[in-house]
Every structure is written in structure tokens, then in C-alpha cells.
Amino acid sequence: MKVLISGGSGLIGREISEQLLRKGHQVGWLSRSSIKENPQIQVFSWDPDRMEIDPAAIEFADAVINLAGASIAERWTPHYKNIILRSRVDGTRLLFNRFREDGKSLKAFVSASAVGYYPNSEDELFTEDSAPGSDFLSLICQKWEQEAQNFEELNIRTVRLRIGIVLDPEEGALSQMAAPLKWGFGAPLGNGKQWMPWIHRYDLAAMFVHALENESVSTGVYNAVGPKNLRNAELTTTLAKVLKKPLFLPPVPAFMLKLLLGEMAAIALASTKCSNSKICSTGFQYQFTSLESALKELYLR
Ligand SMILES: NC(=O)c1ccc[n+]([C@@H]2O[C@H](COP(=O)([O-])OP(=O)(O)OC[C@H]3O[C@@H](n4cnc5c(N)ncnc54)[C@H](OP(=O)(O)O)[C@@H]3O)[C@@H](O)[C@H]2O)c1
């Protein structure tokens, strides 16, 4: 299958691309730059701001994975919040408009969303049917998912994956948590009780590939989280153990995080306990069934 990935050059896209290539699929990236990282991957240019896309990308695609979006780990000024929103909504809309105009069908359209869709809760277990939150991240996810859902009108199997915290030692939330630990300043964040829906980057990429290849993953939304929900304090303690670093500092209070990070502190303080039953019922199996095994593979292999 020829799989076109928007934002394929990012953390998740690179891992998905490797897995697809290993399975004999062809991979193309939609990118705002023309960097060639891997000769096996065709790079097609697009500019969602100008609603421009290389028509060869549409011709190439048998299926699409939609990941593109500006990082949320930048200070949330009003201007930057708009970039976070527009980069997801405009990119997805551009794809929809072009596939609709072209009349080209796809085997599947699999789009990223995030568990930020749900509100904060220390006790509720969120399923795909749970009501959305009302904060900034939730509104982004709702608008992004609505754009992706338009592909259903084209009779294309349309899957939206609400992604948890993707574990990678070099990029994303885990690397930010590990950095102070390595210097001996690690500590749980806030009250440490917030639920953190982690998933190893390999398992997340495998979930995208599973959703792409299997009709059993029917049109709809799926939580893309790991096999076990853990609280921030448990995650920090396990990380310290795997890195063989002491953890003696008291938790970093929420007000301090808000002073340091502004509104973006919401990411570190969010509490989301998510059910993975729906994706498991489609036959998906994890490679990493415990946080410790996931962290050991990432840091000690
Ligand atoms: N990593 C996580 O823990 C996590 C959790 C939940 C949801 N997600 C979502 O999953 C998606 C992929 O995540 P990731 O970690 O792979 O992200 P990433 O490493 O930041 O990569 C995202 C890609 O999107 C493209 N991009 C960046 N800014 C853009 C803009 N303004 N307009 C259009 N495209 C832009 C970039 O590709 P080019 O520079 O090549 O154009 C970039 O490589 C993201 O949308 C993210 O919000 C990630």
C-alpha cells in the first residue's frame, strides 16, 4: 500500500514510516520542507497556510495518516495558540478538499487526535464516548476531529486515534521529565496524583499501522494509550529506578509550574485515565505491557 503521512517527519511519523517500510508498504511524507531523510521515502511539498499541496501526493496515496500540527510544547501566547489550532484544522481541511475534488478513494484515513480531548479527572475512566472537556487542548482536539470526520462523507474508513503521552528518550514529555532526574533534581509534578496515559512510541506506531491495515478497526474514535494507567508519581518513581537516579525532592507545586510554564502547565498537570478496551477489541496487541519494560527498552537497550 502507498501510505501518505502528513507531518511524517516528526517523532510519531518517523516510527510509523519505519514500521510500514519493514512491512513492504511504500511511504510518502507531506512536509513543509524538502529535507530528504530516507531515500526510501518520497517527500511531497504542501503549505497548509496557503492551502497548497503537490497534486502528485494525492495521486500517490492509497491511504493517509494525518499527523501534522505545530508543537504544543511552546509558550501558549494568543498568537501561538492560533498556530496550534490552524496547523491542524487547515491541514486536515486541505487534504479533505483535495481528495473530494479529485474523487479519489482511500483504503483508510487515520488521523491523530489526543487524550487532551477529555476533561481533567482524578477518578473517571474515560472511554471514547465520554464527553469532551472545555479547555484549550480539548477545543483543539474537538475541532481537529471534526475536520477529520469529514472524510466519512467520502465513504472512506476514517479512524481517529486519541493519543496519550508518547514515550521517547529524545523528544517529547519523557525527555523533559528525565532531564532534571539525570541532574539529580527529579520530582513528581503537582500533587503527583494526576493520571498519565503513557504509550511506548513503538506501540503507538504499531497501532496506527494496525488501524490502517485492518478493517476490524472500523470508522470511529479509539483511545491510543498504553496497557496500564499510571499516576505521575508512579511514572516518576519508575523512571528514576530505570535511570538509577535518586528521587528525594518534594513534588513541584502546581503554582510553581504555572509560574514557569504559564497556561502550558496544563499539559504537566492534566489528569486523564483512559480505557484501551476499544482498540484491544479489534485485536491490537502491545509489545510493552508494563512501564518498566517500556522504559528499559528506551533507555537501556
Ligand atoms: N508526541 C506526543 O506525545 C503526542 C501526544 C498526543 C498527540 N500528538 C499529536 O500527534 C501528532 C504527531 O506528533 P509528533 O510527536 O510526531 O509531533 P512532531 O514531532 O512535532 O511532528 C509534527 C510534524 O508536523 C509538521 N508541522 C509542524 N508544525 C506545523 C505547522 N505549523 N503546519 C503544518 N505542519 C506542521 C512537521 O512536519 P514538517 O516540518 O515536515 O512539515 C512535524 O514534523 C501531532 O499533531 C501531535 O499533536 C502527539
The ligand as an SDF file (V2000), in Angstrom:
LIG
                    3D

 48 52  0  0  0  0  0  0  0  0999 V2000
    4.0450   13.0740   20.8310 N   0  0  0  0  0  0  0  0  0  0  0  0
    3.0080   13.0030   21.6630 C   0  0  0  0  0  0  0  0  0  0  0  0
    3.1590   12.6660   22.8810 O   0  0  0  0  0  0  0  0  0  0  0  0
    1.6090   13.2890   21.1650 C   0  0  0  0  0  0  0  0  0  0  0  0
    0.5230   13.0920   22.0290 C   0  0  0  0  0  0  0  0  0  0  0  0
   -0.7650   13.3600   21.5820 C   0  0  0  0  0  0  0  0  0  0  0  0
   -0.9590   13.8390   20.2880 C   0  0  0  0  0  0  0  0  0  0  0  0
    0.1160   14.0390   19.4700 N   0  0  0  0  0  0  0  0  0  0  0  0
   -0.1410   14.5950   18.1240 C   0  0  0  0  0  0  0  0  0  0  0  0
    0.3100   13.7230   17.1090 O   0  0  0  0  0  0  0  0  0  0  0  0
    0.8550   14.4940   16.0200 C   0  0  0  0  0  0  0  0  0  0  0  0
    2.2560   13.9740   15.7190 C   0  0  0  0  0  0  0  0  0  0  0  0
    3.0250   14.0940   16.9320 O   0  0  0  0  0  0  0  0  0  0  0  0
    4.6170   14.1430   16.9330 P   0  0  0  0  0  0  0  0  0  0  0  0
    5.0470   13.9650   18.3310 O   0  0  0  0  0  0  0  0  0  0  0  0
    5.1500   13.2750   15.8550 O   0  0  0  0  0  0  0  0  0  0  0  0
    4.8260   15.6710   16.5250 O   0  0  0  0  0  0  0  0  0  0  0  0
    6.1380   16.3950   15.9640 P   0  0  0  0  0  0  0  0  0  0  0  0
    7.3470   15.5620   16.2110 O   0  0  0  0  0  0  0  0  0  0  0  0
    6.1120   17.7900   16.4860 O   0  0  0  0  0  0  0  0  0  0  0  0
    5.8740   16.3920   14.3750 O   0  0  0  0  0  0  0  0  0  0  0  0
    4.7660   17.0380   13.8200 C   0  0  0  0  0  0  0  0  0  0  0  0
    5.0350   17.3260   12.3610 C   0  0  0  0  0  0  0  0  0  0  0  0
    4.0340   18.2660   11.9230 O   0  0  0  0  0  0  0  0  0  0  0  0
    4.5840   19.1820   10.9890 C   0  0  0  0  0  0  0  0  0  0  0  0
    4.2950   20.5500   11.4440 N   0  0  0  0  0  0  0  0  0  0  0  0
    4.8560   21.2400   12.4730 C   0  0  0  0  0  0  0  0  0  0  0  0
    4.3490   22.4910   12.5330 N   0  0  0  0  0  0  0  0  0  0  0  0
    3.4530   22.5840   11.5100 C   0  0  0  0  0  0  0  0  0  0  0  0
    2.6220   23.6310   11.0250 C   0  0  0  0  0  0  0  0  0  0  0  0
    2.6140   24.8410   11.5990 N   0  0  0  0  0  0  0  0  0  0  0  0
    1.8260   23.3750    9.9520 N   0  0  0  0  0  0  0  0  0  0  0  0
    1.8260   22.1500    9.3600 C   0  0  0  0  0  0  0  0  0  0  0  0
    2.6240   21.1330    9.7500 N   0  0  0  0  0  0  0  0  0  0  0  0
    3.4100   21.3520   10.8200 C   0  0  0  0  0  0  0  0  0  0  0  0
    6.0940   18.9700   10.9570 C   0  0  0  0  0  0  0  0  0  0  0  0
    6.4370   18.4100    9.6820 O   0  0  0  0  0  0  0  0  0  0  0  0
    7.2190   19.2720    8.5430 P   0  0  0  0  0  0  0  0  0  0  0  0
    8.1640   20.1960    9.2650 O   0  0  0  0  0  0  0  0  0  0  0  0
    7.9350   18.2030    7.7730 O   0  0  0  0  0  0  0  0  0  0  0  0
    6.1700   19.9770    7.7700 O   0  0  0  0  0  0  0  0  0  0  0  0
    6.3770   17.9940   12.1030 C   0  0  0  0  0  0  0  0  0  0  0  0
    7.3590   17.0420   11.7630 O   0  0  0  0  0  0  0  0  0  0  0  0
    0.8750   15.9430   16.4470 C   0  0  0  0  0  0  0  0  0  0  0  0
   -0.1310   16.6570   15.7860 O   0  0  0  0  0  0  0  0  0  0  0  0
    0.6300   15.8930   17.9450 C   0  0  0  0  0  0  0  0  0  0  0  0
   -0.1420   16.9820   18.4330 O   0  0  0  0  0  0  0  0  0  0  0  0
    1.3920   13.7770   19.8620 C   0  0  0  0  0  0  0  0  0  0  0  0
  1  2  1  0
  2  3  2  0
  2  4  1  0
  4  5  1  0
  4 48  2  0
  5  6  2  0
  6  7  1  0
  7  8  2  0
  8  9  1  0
  8 48  1  0
  9 10  1  0
  9 46  1  0
 10 11  1  0
 11 12  1  0
 11 44  1  0
 12 13  1  0
 13 14  1  0
 14 15  2  0
 14 16  1  0
 14 17  1  0
 17 18  1  0
 18 19  2  0
 18 20  1  0
 18 21  1  0
 21 22  1  0
 22 23  1  0
 23 24  1  0
 23 42  1  0
 24 25  1  0
 25 26  1  0
 25 36  1  0
 26 27  1  0
 26 35  1  0
 27 28  2  0
 28 29  1  0
 29 30  1  0
 29 35  2  0
 30 31  1  0
 30 32  2  0
 32 33  1  0
 33 34  2  0
 34 35  1  0
 36 37  1  0
 36 42  1  0
 37 38  1  0
 38 39  2  0
 38 40  1  0
 38 41  1  0
 42 43  1  0
 44 45  1  0
 44 46  1  0
 46 47  1  0
M  CHG  2   8   1  16  -1
M  END
$$$$
